[in-house]
């Protein structure tokens, strides 16, 4: 009888401990002001931390961790930098306990929407007045990519942007550029000038010999069609190199 009482008591204690832990990690048990969804409704989007916004995306954490706590860990792995977080692959995100494929895809999709929004905002600055204005246009599009992309900015005779076009997409070290396609698009758009732009995922701003040769090739081709190549920018996450500024055109 004594042993039976001990077993019952231990079972009750264990149940209370597990129940207490589970409750403490549940967002539903928090004060309403601390729940991310309710907080957003009551106080607005700006009142939420990055971790709280990510927590809304993933919806729930794990048995041992709340969605906010899990989001804080994920952000910490990216130095609490959303641009760095955007570079994580689906597989990288799935390394965290509580993040399955669906949640990883949701995070990646949200960050990609943010990247595209920055790109559209930059495109509204339509007139190109300097290499810096080109950088501000292209950095949100290609500045933090893990692979290399080559883009063309097509301009009219007032240096206003007609269109930005991805010409090619490559690996970590380079892309292939079709010179004919560059100027076919220019003629169709009625562009009188173009600006070349590509990113260096390595972060280096020094142009390669291939970059230099391609620039010369495109400039020569453009001259025969009376379409000017005004600049070629190498873009990284935080800086850029301008062929025009360095008098390499």
C-alpha positions as CSV (number, residue, x, y, z in Angstrom):
1,X,0.0,0.0,0.0
2,X,2.9,2.3,0.9
3,X,4.6,1.6,-2.4
4,X,1.4,2.2,-4.3
5,X,1.0,5.6,-2.6
6,X,4.7,6.5,-3.5
7,X,4.1,5.6,-7.1
8,X,0.9,7.7,-7.3
9,X,2.7,10.7,-5.6
10,X,5.7,10.5,-8.0
11,X,3.3,10.2,-11.0
12,X,1.4,13.3,-9.9
13,X,4.6,15.3,-9.3
14,X,6.0,14.3,-12.7
15,X,2.7,15.3,-14.4
16,X,2.7,18.7,-12.6
17,X,6.3,19.3,-13.6
18,X,5.8,18.4,-17.3
19,X,2.5,20.4,-17.4
20,X,4.2,23.4,-15.8
21,X,7.1,23.3,-18.3
22,X,4.7,22.9,-21.3
23,X,2.6,25.8,-20.1
24,X,5.5,28.1,-19.5
25,X,6.7,27.7,-23.1
26,X,3.3,28.3,-24.6
27,X,2.7,31.7,-26.1
28,X,-1.0,31.4,-25.2
29,X,-0.1,31.5,-21.5
30,X,1.7,34.8,-21.8
31,X,0.3,38.2,-21.0
32,X,-1.8,39.4,-24.0
33,X,0.6,42.3,-24.6
34,X,3.5,39.9,-25.0
35,X,1.8,37.7,-27.6
36,X,3.2,38.6,-31.0
37,X,0.0,38.5,-32.9
38,X,-2.0,40.4,-30.3
39,X,0.8,42.8,-29.8
40,X,0.9,43.6,-33.6
41,X,-2.9,44.2,-33.6
42,X,-2.8,46.4,-30.4
43,X,0.5,48.3,-31.0
44,X,1.3,48.0,-34.7
45,X,4.0,46.3,-36.6
46,X,6.8,48.6,-35.5
47,X,6.3,47.6,-31.9
48,X,7.5,44.0,-32.6
49,X,11.1,42.9,-32.5
50,X,12.5,40.9,-35.4
51,X,12.2,37.7,-33.3
52,X,8.5,38.4,-32.6
53,X,7.8,38.9,-36.3
54,X,9.6,35.7,-37.2
55,X,7.6,33.9,-34.4
56,X,4.4,35.0,-36.2
57,X,5.7,33.4,-39.4
58,X,6.5,30.0,-37.8
59,X,3.4,30.0,-35.6
60,X,4.8,27.7,-32.9
61,X,8.0,26.5,-31.4
62,X,8.8,23.1,-30.0
63,X,7.7,21.3,-26.8
64,X,10.8,22.8,-25.0
65,X,10.8,26.2,-26.5
66,X,8.4,29.0,-27.5
67,X,8.2,30.4,-31.0
68,X,9.8,33.7,-29.9
69,X,12.7,31.9,-28.1
70,X,13.3,29.7,-31.2
71,X,13.2,32.8,-33.4
72,X,15.7,34.5,-31.2
73,X,18.1,31.6,-31.6
74,X,17.7,31.5,-35.4
75,X,18.4,35.3,-35.6
76,X,21.4,34.9,-33.2
77,X,22.9,32.4,-35.7
78,X,22.7,35.1,-38.3
79,X,24.3,37.8,-36.0
80,X,20.8,39.2,-35.5
81,X,21.0,40.6,-39.1
82,X,18.0,40.1,-41.4
83,X,20.2,40.3,-44.5
84,X,22.3,37.4,-43.1
85,X,19.2,35.5,-42.2
86,X,18.0,35.8,-45.8
87,X,21.2,34.0,-46.9
88,X,20.3,30.8,-45.0
89,X,19.1,28.0,-47.1
90,X,16.0,25.9,-46.4
91,X,18.3,23.1,-45.1
92,X,20.2,25.6,-42.8
93,X,16.9,26.7,-41.2
94,X,15.7,23.1,-40.8
95,X,18.8,22.4,-38.6
96,X,16.9,24.1,-35.7
97,X,14.7,21.9,-33.6
98,X,11.1,22.9,-34.3
99,X,11.7,24.1,-37.8
100,X,10.4,21.7,-40.4
101,X,10.3,22.2,-44.2
102,X,7.1,24.2,-44.2
103,X,8.3,26.7,-41.6
104,X,11.6,27.0,-43.3
105,X,9.9,27.8,-46.6
106,X,7.7,30.4,-44.9
107,X,10.7,32.2,-43.4
108,X,12.6,32.1,-46.7
109,X,9.5,33.4,-48.6
110,X,8.9,36.3,-46.2
111,X,12.6,37.4,-46.5
112,X,12.5,37.1,-50.3
113,X,9.4,39.4,-50.3
114,X,11.3,41.9,-48.2
115,X,14.2,41.8,-50.6
116,X,11.9,42.4,-53.6
117,X,10.2,45.2,-51.8
118,X,13.5,47.0,-51.3
119,X,14.3,46.5,-54.9
120,X,11.0,48.0,-56.0
121,X,11.5,51.0,-53.7
122,X,14.9,51.5,-55.2
123,X,13.5,51.4,-58.7
124,X,11.3,54.4,-57.9
125,X,14.4,56.5,-57.8
126,X,14.3,56.4,-61.6
127,X,16.8,59.0,-62.6
128,X,20.5,57.9,-62.5
129,X,22.7,60.8,-61.5
130,X,25.9,59.0,-60.2
131,X,27.4,55.7,-59.5
132,X,26.0,55.9,-56.0
133,X,22.4,56.1,-57.4
134,X,23.2,52.9,-59.4
135,X,24.4,51.2,-56.3
136,X,21.2,52.2,-54.4
137,X,19.2,50.8,-57.3
138,X,21.0,47.5,-57.6
139,X,22.2,46.7,-54.1
140,X,18.8,45.5,-52.8
141,X,18.6,43.2,-55.8
142,X,22.0,41.6,-56.0
143,X,24.0,42.9,-53.0
144,X,23.6,40.0,-50.7
145,X,23.2,37.0,-53.1
146,X,25.3,33.9,-52.5
147,X,25.7,33.5,-56.3
148,X,26.7,35.9,-59.1
149,X,24.2,37.6,-61.3
150,X,24.7,40.1,-64.2
151,X,22.2,42.8,-64.7
152,X,21.7,45.6,-67.3
153,X,20.1,49.0,-66.4
154,X,18.6,50.5,-69.6
155,X,18.3,54.3,-69.7
156,X,16.6,56.9,-71.9
157,X,18.2,60.1,-73.1
158,X,17.3,61.8,-69.7
159,X,19.2,59.0,-67.8
160,X,15.9,57.7,-66.5
161,X,15.6,54.0,-65.9
162,X,13.5,52.2,-68.6
163,X,14.1,48.8,-67.2
164,X,16.5,46.7,-65.1
165,X,17.0,43.2,-66.6
166,X,18.8,40.1,-65.3
167,X,21.0,39.0,-68.1
168,X,22.5,35.9,-66.5
169,X,22.8,34.0,-63.3
170,X,25.8,31.9,-62.4
171,X,27.7,30.3,-59.5
172,X,30.0,31.6,-56.9
173,X,32.7,32.9,-59.4
174,X,31.0,34.1,-62.6
175,X,28.3,34.3,-65.2
176,X,28.0,34.0,-68.9
177,X,26.9,37.2,-70.7
178,X,25.4,37.3,-74.2
179,X,26.4,40.6,-75.8
180,X,23.8,40.3,-78.6
181,X,21.0,40.0,-76.1
182,X,22.2,43.1,-74.2
183,X,21.7,45.3,-77.3
184,X,18.7,43.5,-78.7
185,X,16.9,44.5,-75.5
186,X,18.3,48.0,-75.7
187,X,16.9,48.5,-79.2
188,X,13.5,47.1,-78.3
189,X,13.3,49.4,-75.3
190,X,14.6,52.4,-77.2
191,X,17.4,52.8,-74.8
192,X,20.2,55.2,-75.6
193,X,22.5,54.1,-72.8
194,X,23.1,51.1,-70.5
195,X,24.8,50.5,-67.2
196,X,26.2,47.1,-66.4
197,X,26.1,45.7,-62.9
198,X,27.0,42.4,-61.3
199,X,27.7,41.2,-57.8
200,X,30.7,39.5,-56.2
201,X,29.5,37.1,-53.5
202,X,33.1,36.9,-52.2
203,X,32.8,40.5,-51.1
204,X,35.9,41.6,-53.1
205,X,35.6,44.8,-55.1
206,X,38.5,44.3,-57.4
207,X,37.4,43.6,-61.0
208,X,38.8,40.4,-62.6
209,X,40.4,40.4,-66.0
210,X,37.2,38.8,-67.3
211,X,35.2,41.8,-65.9
212,X,37.5,44.2,-67.6
213,X,37.5,42.4,-71.0
214,X,33.7,42.0,-71.0
215,X,33.3,45.7,-70.2
216,X,35.5,46.7,-73.2
217,X,33.6,44.2,-75.4
218,X,30.2,45.6,-74.5
219,X,31.4,49.2,-74.8
220,X,32.8,48.5,-78.4
221,X,29.6,46.8,-79.4
222,X,27.5,49.6,-78.0
223,X,29.5,52.3,-79.9
224,X,28.6,50.6,-83.3
225,X,24.9,51.0,-82.4
226,X,25.3,54.4,-80.9
227,X,24.3,53.0,-77.4
228,X,26.6,54.2,-74.7
229,X,27.9,52.0,-71.9
230,X,28.0,54.6,-69.1
231,X,29.3,52.5,-66.3
232,X,29.9,49.0,-64.9
233,X,29.4,48.4,-61.2
234,X,30.6,45.6,-59.1
235,X,28.2,45.4,-56.2
236,X,28.7,43.8,-52.8
237,X,26.5,43.9,-49.7
238,X,27.9,47.2,-48.4
239,X,30.1,48.8,-51.1
240,X,30.7,49.0,-54.8
241,X,33.3,49.5,-57.5
242,X,32.6,51.8,-60.5
243,X,34.5,51.5,-63.7
244,X,33.5,55.1,-64.6
245,X,34.6,56.5,-61.3
246,X,38.0,54.7,-61.7
247,X,38.3,56.0,-65.3
248,X,38.3,52.4,-66.7
249,X,35.7,53.0,-69.4
